[in-house]
Amino acid sequence: MKQKSKKKILFFIPRYLKLSDPTSVKFRHILPDLSGENEIHVLCFYRGTVQNKVSEDNLTIHQIPYSKMGRKIFVKSGVKIIQNGKKQEYKSSSLRRLSGKLKGWALFFPDPLIVEYFSIKRALQSLISEHDFDIVVGSANPHTTQMFASYAKKIKPGIIWIQDIGDPFKSPYDRYLTVKILSFLGFLYEKKCAKYIDYLIVTNEATKKYYVRRYKPYREDNVAIHRHGAVILDQNKERPMIKRNDKLPLKLIYAGTFYDGFREPYHLYSALKKLKDDFELDLFGSIPYRHLPQDNQGNIFYKGSLSYKDLQERFGSSDIIVYIDNAYGLQTPGKSYEVLCKYKPVLCIYENDNSPILELYRKIPFVFMCKNNENEIITALKDLKEKISHGQVDFEYDISLFSWEKRVSEYDNILDTFYGKNGDRQTE
């Protein structure tokens, strides 16, 4: 058997320290276990004022401070004011508020991280020169990271640049003309960057086909699929679902946020209003006030944001997990896998029949699917109540396939494959 070679890898993950960021969640679960076979460094930004280096979980983390402008955009000041559904407010800079209103990338192209262009160049120059990395993995979002593939190759010709893309550079709001223009500029931007990116990692088959079809440098053999993982609640494994007292309302839980025209809760609210005695819904996350129920239904409660650990406990005490899929687009949110690993029935509310996640969901017996309209949601909830009351929810599905342990192994194999291909290419 060919012995695996130890690789020196720099992961460029700008938001690695932002614990709620999906990209951060993914890499914080994967990198510590990858470090046993490799020497791994992480380059990220932080709120400090001087460059810093720390060791954590067998990783070396290089933290660079935001510039003065970057701090105005990325660093929140003040305290979030929100309790029991009251309006959210932040003390933030006018530049941050303007960036938020314009969806960020309409003000800064390709995204707000571009204001740190020179800080990133200096950091890459220093780290690649000092550590002589074999591979750099750039994470996106943010998509500014893509442009530095060419610069890394100037510092060290032959270095491998792998771009790990969570979401395609295609705004969920691209129904609007102004964003369609920006999407076209994004196409030109990615086309230029693709010349210097050796390999691509995406989250689903639809995104792989999108990039292979759209950009010539990407082919079937240099684009890999790596899906998000999840923490499996082992404590619920022996008691996944018991018969409930029909007189008690079933507790639904939704964690996340909503977007106008893209992921909306209004049909769910109206359905629950008609099933007021049978169901209650707890909402968690940074949900804008306009997306909360505007009348006091009495069975929908906004609980604000929780830590990851506390949220897992809330999942464990709920009866049904609600997942509302995106109305369009190629994105497969990490949450779409997380909700499967709590040993709870999942109500999947969707609009797009071709959504990438639906192929998987249709195979899982404890996922109950319905279109995002009031009548279908009511029918699905009644069906769920009937099955739960008789203990008939089927949990016979191997959810360990979605565990982070499994995802670590898959990511390690992708890196080995790409590294081996690059070695074969150099010896030809």
PyMOL commands that set and color helices and strands:
alter all, ss='L'
color gray80, all
select helices_A, chain A and resi 22-34+68-74+94-101+112-131+143-155+177-194+205-214+234-236+266-274+289-291+308-317+335-341+358-361+374-389+399-402+404-427
alter helices_A, ss='H'
color red, helices_A
select strands_A, chain A and resi 8-12+39-46+52-56+59-65+135-140+160-165+199-202+223-225+250-255+279-284+300-302+320-324+346-350+367-371
alter strands_A, ss='S'
color yellow, strands_A
deselect
rebuild
show_as cartoon
